[in-house]
């Protein structure tokens, strides 16, 4: 397709090279762009109306792209390393033309203790509703420190915030269960002193 790596073009999102592997020509895109991509209110209303964004929170927003972090798919069992699905939507035609896609869904991991992220895989869609054909991109899994002030820096911060909150909630939920289990566990019966006292050797005599 001759498209360029959109992370670098749209929002400096990744140093991962893109692999153009289009399965077939995409269908027409029926989702309009926001009337004003510089208005957060209009972008929010546009997402609510047109995007499959239930279970996502806004991780970063700029006039060119909005990036959403899935709290439903977020995994925090190994915190401070958090795994999450990140959906990106290009917000204006010029940025989409430069990037070569309108929507992307990436599987990413975030190292919250050192402010880094890495991309495991990405699907690039020509349609905002993600129902068209897509180009898959396998990430090189290199840990990257986001540049200060970029959209990816705020995405890392958002993923780590919700990851920490989810981990804390899971631990708090587990504590009452542990206490209840401790209360219902029967106490061990006291050992008979005769059994507890070791036998002393006896010298046999005639």
URRA-V172583 format. One record per residue. N is the residue number from 0. RES is the residue in three letters. PHI is phi in degrees with one decimal (* if undefined). OMEGA is omega in whole degrees, 0 to 359 (NA if undefined). Layout:
N RES PHI OMEGA
N RES PHI OMEGA
This chain:
0 UNK * 181
1 UNK 73.7 181
2 UNK -80.0 180
3 UNK -105.4 181
4 UNK -68.7 190
5 UNK -72.1 178
6 UNK -58.6 182
7 UNK -76.5 185
8 UNK -77.6 187
9 UNK -82.9 188
10 UNK -146.3 181
11 UNK 49.9 190
12 UNK -89.3 185
13 UNK -162.0 175
14 UNK -97.0 182
15 UNK -74.5 178
16 UNK -69.1 181
17 UNK -91.7 178
18 UNK -112.9 181
19 UNK -78.8 181
20 UNK -134.7 183
21 UNK -70.4 182
22 UNK -76.1 181
23 UNK -162.0 181
24 UNK -58.8 182
25 UNK -70.7 176
26 UNK -79.1 181
27 UNK -68.2 180
28 UNK -91.0 183
29 UNK -98.8 181
30 UNK -89.5 179
31 UNK -74.5 173
32 UNK -81.9 174
33 UNK -58.6 180
34 UNK -60.8 180
35 UNK -141.5 183
36 UNK -74.6 176
37 UNK -89.5 179
38 UNK -99.0 181
39 UNK -63.3 180
40 UNK -64.1 180
41 UNK -69.6 177
42 UNK -65.2 178
43 UNK -63.0 178
44 UNK -64.8 178
45 UNK -64.6 179
46 UNK -62.9 181
47 UNK -62.4 184
48 UNK -82.3 192
49 UNK -111.4 190
50 UNK -101.3 173
51 UNK -81.4 190
52 UNK -109.0 178
53 UNK -66.9 182
54 UNK 87.3 178
55 UNK -111.2 171
56 UNK -124.2 181
57 UNK -71.4 177
58 UNK -93.0 179
59 UNK -161.2 181
60 UNK -148.3 174
61 UNK -144.6 178
62 UNK -61.7 182
63 UNK -99.4 187
64 UNK -152.4 170
65 UNK -120.4 183
66 UNK -120.9 185
67 UNK -116.2 179
68 UNK -103.7 180
69 UNK -79.7 175
70 UNK -81.8 179
71 UNK -70.7 182
72 UNK -93.2 184
73 UNK -68.8 180
74 UNK -115.3 184
75 UNK -124.0 181
76 UNK -63.1 182
77 UNK -106.2 179
78 UNK -51.8 20
79 UNK -84.3 172
80 UNK -93.2 185
81 UNK -118.9 176
82 UNK -110.9 182
83 UNK -152.8 173
84 UNK -96.1 182
85 UNK -118.6 178
86 UNK -104.3 179
87 UNK -115.9 179
88 UNK -130.7 176
89 UNK -77.3 192
90 UNK -106.1 178
91 UNK -148.4 186
92 UNK -60.6 182
93 UNK -64.1 179
94 UNK -66.5 179
95 UNK -66.5 179
96 UNK -66.2 179
97 UNK -69.4 183
98 UNK -79.2 183
99 UNK 91.5 177
100 UNK -155.3 178
101 UNK -108.5 182
102 UNK -137.2 178
103 UNK -143.4 177
104 UNK -126.0 184
105 UNK -117.5 170
106 UNK -96.6 186
107 UNK -132.0 174
108 UNK -120.1 184
109 UNK -128.6 176
110 UNK -94.5 189
111 UNK -72.1 180
112 UNK -79.5 179
113 UNK -133.3 173
114 UNK 56.4 179
115 UNK -133.8 177
116 UNK -144.8 172
117 UNK -145.9 182
118 UNK -104.4 180
119 UNK -88.5 179
120 UNK -164.1 179
121 UNK -144.6 171
122 UNK -114.0 180
123 UNK -105.3 182
124 UNK -113.3 176
125 UNK -83.6 180
126 UNK -111.9 181
127 UNK -66.8 181
128 UNK -82.7 176
129 UNK 63.7 180
130 UNK -101.9 179
131 UNK -89.4 175
132 UNK -66.7 183
133 UNK -139.7 174
134 UNK -109.7 177
135 UNK -84.2 178
136 UNK -135.8 179
137 UNK -88.5 180
138 UNK -71.9 179
139 UNK -90.0 175
140 UNK 62.7 176
141 UNK -79.7 177
142 UNK -73.4 185
143 UNK -124.9 172
144 UNK -93.9 183
145 UNK -66.5 177
146 UNK -68.2 179
147 UNK -58.1 177
148 UNK 87.0 179
149 UNK -87.3 178
150 UNK -61.7 183
151 UNK -67.6 177
152 UNK -63.1 180
153 UNK -74.3 175
154 UNK -65.3 177
155 UNK -59.8 181
156 UNK -63.7 180
157 UNK -67.4 180
158 UNK -61.8 180
159 UNK -71.2 178
160 UNK -62.2 181
161 UNK -72.4 175
162 UNK -66.1 178
163 UNK -64.6 180
164 UNK -66.9 179
165 UNK -68.2 178
166 UNK -65.6 179
167 UNK -63.0 179
168 UNK -64.3 180
169 UNK -66.0 179
170 UNK -68.2 179
171 UNK -65.4 179
172 UNK -69.3 183
173 UNK -78.0 183
174 UNK -64.5 178
175 UNK -60.7 178
176 UNK -64.6 179
177 UNK -66.0 179
178 UNK -65.4 180
179 UNK -63.4 179
180 UNK -66.0 179
181 UNK -66.7 180
182 UNK -71.0 184
183 UNK -86.6 179
184 UNK -73.5 181
185 UNK -65.1 179
186 UNK -73.4 180
187 UNK -68.2 179
188 UNK -68.5 178
189 UNK -62.9 181
190 UNK -80.1 178
191 UNK -59.0 180
192 UNK -53.6 180
193 UNK -67.3 179
194 UNK -81.6 184
195 UNK -69.6 182
196 UNK -75.7 181
197 UNK -67.7 179
198 UNK -73.6 178
199 UNK -96.7 178
200 UNK -64.0 180
201 UNK -117.0 179
202 UNK -84.9 181
203 UNK -79.9 178
204 UNK -128.0 177
205 UNK -82.3 NA
